[in-house]
C-alpha cells in the first residue's frame, strides 16, 4: 500500500484511468518534488490532487494520432528523469538526511534548504491531525520533539552500543518509553538477559521462560515478544524502505494505533516515532458530577467540572458534601461533633466521618455467675458467660472436672507430656501450671551447613565457624556467611562498574552480565546555549554541537566594543577586520590599519642539538602588534631655526638641518661649532648668543697661577680672574706612614708652622726609642726625645724582689739588691741540687751494674748451645735413628702380657 500523500487520483471519482495524458500528468507530478525539492501542497495534504490546467492542456494532444510519437518520446524522457531523481534521492537519504551524517561543512543555503524540507515533512505528518483541531498543534509538542530528533544529526543513539541510528538501519522501539535501538542489539540484549536469569534462578536450566527488560525503562517482555522483524513505527509495514520524503523508519501511512488511555478512537498522524498525541476528536459530555448539560469538548480532555457544589448527603447522615463538582465518592465529612463511645460511658469531640469509638475503661459488669465481673474493655452487647464456668481441665489437659467458678482446678499428678518448643520431645515434669521449661535433653545435632555434628542440649542451635566459599548470584563475590546451608542470599554490594557512557557507575546491586545502559540524557548545546540537542549520556563527546542561527555572542578579544556580525559557531571567532582607530601615541591622529590585536607571528625556534634532530615545523604565536608609526606630514622648523621642512608625524619636532650653530660662546672669543641643535637663549628673541646646550669653549685658560701652585686653571677659556685652586695635593705625613690630601690653596696660603700642622697625621709616632719603647708623642718632624716614661719592673739578682721604675731610671745599675733571705734561699737551693746530682749518679751506677750482669748471663747461655751443636754433629746409627719406632710396639706387647697375667692370677 502506498503512502496517503502518494495516492494520486483516488477517491471522489478520480480513480478511473484517463488515458496517456493523465498518466503523463501524474508522472510529472511525481517527478517534480524529486527534481526541484518543492512539494505540492495538495500532494502533501494526502488528497491526491492533480493540476486541472495540465490536464486540460494535454488531453487534446492525446486524441490526435499525429502527436502520439512526441508523447511517447516525452514519456521516455520523464521516465529517465524520474529514475535519475530517485537515485539522487536514495543517495541523499543515505548521506545528507541520515541521522548520523555530518553536515557541518555545508554552506548556509544548503542547510536552510534541508531545514525547509524537514519542516515540510513534519508538517505533512501533522496534516491529518490539524484538520481535526482546526490548525491547533499545541498538543503535538512532545511528538514534534521525537520527529525533530529523528531528523537532527546525531540525535538518536542506540543505548546498548552507544552508536548513532541511521535511517537505513533496522531498528526496534519500546512500546512504553519509545526508545529506539538497533534490532540486532535488542535481540542480543534479550537473549543475554534470558540466559542470565535462567542460569541464576533455574535448577533445571532453560526449562522456564523468563521475561527480558527494556534497557531504558525496564518494561518486561516475554521471550515470544523478542523482535525478529524490522517494522515501521505503527507496525503495519515490514522492512520499510528508506524514503527521503518520509520520516526515517516510517511507512508514510496513517498510524491508526489506539490512543492511551483507550477512548475508542485511533491516532490520525502519519506513521511516527514516540507516543501518539492526545485524541483530537470532539465529543459531547456532561461534567463529572452530572449536573450540567453536555457540552462539546476534545476527547482527551472530556472530563470537566461545572464549578457547582456537590450537595450529596455524606455517610454521617447529617451533613452534605461542600466540595465543588467532582467525580467518584465524596470525601469523608471533615466536621467535628460530640460522639458517645460504644459502651455509652464517655463522650468526646470526634470527626463525623468516624463516629464509632471505644474508651479505655473496663466494662466491670457482673457476670451471670454472680462471683466475677466482665474484664473486657468498652464493648457493645452482652458480656457473656463466666469463663470459669462448666467443665474445666487440669493444666496438662489429661483430666477434666466440674467445679464452681470460685475454685481452681487442681493438678492431676500425671506427667505433663506437652510438646516442648523444640518439637521433638515432651515435658517430663508432673502436671503443672505455667509454661514448660526448655528442653535439656542431650542430642546429636548437625550444623546448618551439614558438615559437622555435636552432642549438645536440644534447645541450643549448633552453628559451625566455616565460611561459605560459594559465589553469590552475581558470580563475583563469595558468600562469606558462617555455616551457610547453601541458599546463599543475593549479593548486597553495589555493582559499581563503569557504564558504557564512561561517565557514571552502575547504581544497581551487584549482578551478572552487562549493566543496564545509562538512563541519563545530556544536553549538547551550542556555544551561546540558545540551541540544544538531547543525546544519551556518553554521546556528548562525539556529538558535534547543533548549528545555531543566532548571532555570535562572544566578547571581542581586541579593543573594539563589538565584533563583526557573524553566526554562532564552534571554535575561535574569525580575526577582526575592523579599522584599528586607536589614538596613536604622542599625536592626535588615529591608526588607519586593520585591527592588529591578534596577529599570528612565527615564533623563534630553539637551535638544534645536533645533526640527528629534524627541524620542527615553525610555530605561530598569537600576539598583539603595536600600531605602526604615524606617517602624516607635519611642517616643522629645525632645531636652530635655520629652515622649515615637512616631517612625518611620528618623527615630528625640531630636527637638525646639519648646519653649524654659529652662536657666540660665553667666553666672548669663540663661536659654537656644533651641528644644528636646540638652543635655549638667555634672553628671549636673542639668536646670536649661545645657550646652555651649546658646546663651551674648549681652549685652555692662559692666566698665570699663584706662587707654589703647580696646577693649571680648571676652567676653559673664561672671563675675569681664575678661581682658587681646589685640587687636592698628596703629601706624606712626618712619620712617612699615612698619605694626606690637602687643598692646594691651603698649602700656598699658610706659613711654616701651619704647614707643619697640616703635615701631621695626628696619630702616635711609630718610631722606637733607644730603650725599645714607642714614642708617646703625636706625629712630628725630626728625631724623637729620648726621655721614656714607660713604667718597668726591676728584679734583684735572685729575681725574688721586684720594684717598678720609669724606663729612664731603670737604666741605672744596682737599683735593687738581694737581702739575707735571698741568700738563705740560695744556699738551700744549692744543697738540694747537689743532693739530687748525687742520687742521680748512684742510680746510674746501679743501672749499669744490672746491665752488665744481664749481658754476662746471655753470654753463658750462648756457650752451652754451641757445645750441644758440636756434640750432635757425629752420624747416628740405625738403632739410634729408629729406636722410637721399635720401642713402642715392644712396650705394648709387654703391657698386654702383664695384664693377661694379672687377670689369670685373680
Secondary structure by P-SEA (a helix, b strand, c coil): cccccccccccccccccccaaaaaaaaaaaaccccccccccccccccccccaaaaaaaccccccccaaaaaaaaaaaaaaaaaaaaaaaaaaaacccccccccccccaaaaaaaaaaaaaaaaaaaaaaaaaaccccccaaaaaaaaaaaccccccccccccccccccccccccccccccccaaaaaaaaaaaaaaaaaccccccccbbbbbbcccccccccccccccccccccccccccccccccccccccccccccccccccccccccccccccccccbbbbbccccccccbbbbcccccccccccccccccccccccccccccccccccccbbbbbbccccccccccccccccccccccccccccccccccccccccccccccccccccccccccbbbbbcccccccccccccccccccccccccccccccccccccbbbbbbcccccccccccccbbbbccccccccccccccccccccccccccccccccccccccccccccccccccccccccbbbbbccccccbbbbbccccccccccccccccccccccccccccccccccccccccccccccccccccccccccccccbbbbbcccccccccccccccbbbbbbbbccccccbbbbbbcccccbbbbbccccccccccccccccccccccccccccbbbbbccccccccccccccccccccccccccccccccccccccccccccccbbbbbbcccccbbbbbbaaaaacccaaaaaaaaccccccccccccccccccccccccccccccbbbbbbcccccbbbbbccccccccccccccaaaaaaaaaaaaaaaaaaaaaaaaaaaaaaaaaaaaaaaaaaaaaaaaaaaaaccccccccccaaaaaaaaaaaaaaaaaaaaaaac
